[in-house]
Amino acid sequence: MSKSTVRLLDLIFSTSAIIIFAPILFLIMIILLVTGEQKIFFMQERVGINGKIFSVYKFATMLQNSSKMPGGNVTVKNDSRVLPFGKFLRFTKINELPQLFNVILGNMSLIGARPVPMDIYKNYPQILRQKVFSAKPGLSGMGSLIFRDEASILIDELNPNDFHKDVISPYKLECDLWYTDQIKVSRYITLILATIYSVIFNPNPLSLSNLFKLPLPPHSLINKWKEI
């Protein structure tokens, strides 16, 4: 699939989504204005295509300067830095909807590897990150679907940052290669539909991994997913 085709589909779907979700977006903005820490949006520098830096938009769900608190850029389940309404936004993934504007601006696609902070990007295996980030990062993607409930995986870890770096990050990129190695309309549409399905039904990550015939997950992940 050509870059122009991806861009056209991104514009059509993201514009349609903004129109459809406009009432919800405005309602959330009002709630955050009343209950949040005097801010509605969270903007953070993330790494995009070919290592380029851009600002990603999200609804604010955590305390201000949370990335500088213990835990850094890794969030675990029941993280004390997450605001009460933020828990709902994060669980439903509604906090990601402002990234539809990132898609319209052209620094993201609807489908691709998730954009990450530089410190996490540097920890990715170089060969994998070069392949995966040769395309625009996505609002959703195979890696983010498999690790939709990433915080629950990390809650029992004594060193969640190390587990994320050594286990989750490498396998997440391998999952994203399923799409970026061969970007096709069929895979683009499949992942959009899979995203909608995952938000509604929250399937077990292991079942998704088997369904899409992804690389075998590390045993430490298999054991955790079997417990879900």
N, C-alpha and C positions, 0 to 999 in steps of 0.2 A: 504494500500500500504506500503510495507516494506521500510526501510530507504535506503537499497541498490538499490531498484528500483528508488526511488526519485533521488538518487545520480547519477545513470546511465543516467536518463532522463536529469538531470541538465547538465551533461557533454556533452551529445550529442547536446542538443539545444543551450547551451551557446557557445560551440566551433563553431557550424555552424553559429551562429549569428555574432561572431567576424570575421569570414572569410567573410561573406556577407557584413558586415558594415565596413570592414577595410578601404576602400577608404574614406568613410565619416569621420571615426575617425581621419585619418591622416589630412584631410582637416580642420577639426575643430581644431586640435592641431596647425596647421599653423596659422589659424585666431586668436586663443587665444594668440599665441606667439607674434603676431603683435599688437593686440588690448587690451589684458588683462593687469593685473597689475604684469607683469613679472612672471606669473605662469600659468600653463596649467591645473594642477589637484588640486582639493581640497580634502584633506584627513582629516577626523575627527573621533575621537573615538566614537563608537556607541555601544549600548548594543545588544548582540545577544542571541543565545540559552542559556537558563538557566542563564541568567544574565551575561554572559561572555562578556568582552570588546574586540573589534577588530577595525581596521581602515577601514573605508568605503571610496571607491574611487568615485569621481565625477569630471566632468569638472567644472572648476572654473566659477562661474556666478556672484559672489558678491565681494565687496571690501574686501581686506584683513582684518582679525580680525573683521569681521562683527558681529560675535556672541557676541562680547564684546561691541557692540554699542547698542543704544536704540532699543528695539525690540527683542534682544537676539536671540534665536533659532526659533522664530516664524516669518515667512515672510508674509507680507500682499501684496495685489495687488498694483502695482506702488511703491513698496518699493524703497526708494532712494538709498539703498545699492546695488541694483542689477545693474550690468554693462549692457550697451546697447545690446551687443551681447548675454549676459546672459539671457535677457528677452526672446529671441527666443529659446535658449536652454531649458529654464525652461518650456515654453509653450508647446514645442514639446516633452518634457521629454528626449531629447537627452542627456542632462547633466547626466542622470542616466546610460548611456551605459557602462562607465568604470566599473560599478559594475558587469559586466559579468566576469571580472577577479576575483572579490570576490567570485563568484559562482564557478569558476574553482579551486580557492584556498580552497574551502570547508567551508568558514565561512558564506556563504549565499546560499539560494536556489533561483530558478527563481520565485517561488511562496511562499508567506508567509507574515506575518505582517512586515511592514517596520521597519528596525532598527532605533532606536532613540537615541538622546543624553541622558546621565544619568539623567539630571534634568527633562526631560519629562518622562522618564521611571519611576522615583520615584513617579510621580504624578498619574500614572495609578493605578486604583483599584487593590489591591494585588491579589485577587482571579483571576481576569481576566488576569493579566499579567503572572501569573504562568501557566495558561492554554495555553495562546497564545504563550508565549515564551518557551514552552517546545519543540517547533520545531524551525528550523532555520528561521531567518528572510528572507524576500524575496525581489527580485528586483521589483516585483509587487505582488498584493494581493487584496482581496476584500476590505479591508479598504482603501487602496490607490486608488482604482478605484472609490469608492464612494466619496472620498474626493480629486479627481484629481485636482479640482479648489479650493482648500482650501483657497488660498490667497484672492479670491473674497468674500468668506463668511466672512472673518475677517475684510474687509476694512471698514465697517460701525460701527464696534465695538469700543466703547470708551476704553475698556480694552481687547484687542485681546488675550493677554496671559491668562487672567482669563477665557475667553470664550473657548479658546482652551483646557484648563485644565479641566473645569467643564462640557463642553458639547461635544466638538469634540472628545477628547481622549477616554472617556468611550464608546461612540457609535462606534468609529472606531475599538476598540478592540472587541466589540460585533459582528461587521461585520466580522472581521478576524476569529472569532470562527466558522463561517460557514465552513471554510476550515480546521482549525487545530483540530477541534473536531473529524473529520472523514476524514483523508487524503486519497483520492482515485485518481486513474489515471484519472477517468472521470472529477473530479473537478479540478485537476491539468491542464488538457488540456483545460477545459472550461475557466479557468481564463487566460490562455495564449491567447486564442482566444478573450476573452472579453477585454484583454489589447490592442490587436491590433485594435479591433473595437473602443475602447474608444479613442485611439490616433487619429484615422481617423475621427470619427464622433462626438466625444465629447458629448455623450448622457447626458440627465438630470439625476443627481444622484438619484432623487426620482423614476424615471422609472427603474433604475437599482435595487434599493432597492426593489421595487415591483416585478420585474422580478425574482429575486433570493429568494423572500419570506424571507427577512431579518427581524430582530426585528423592531418594529415600531420606527421611529426616533423621537427624542424630537420635540415638536411643534415649538421651535425656529429654528430648522433646516428645518422642513417642509415648514415653511413660507418663508425662504430664498431661498430654492430650487424652490418653485413655482414662484419666481420672475425671475429666470434665463431663 
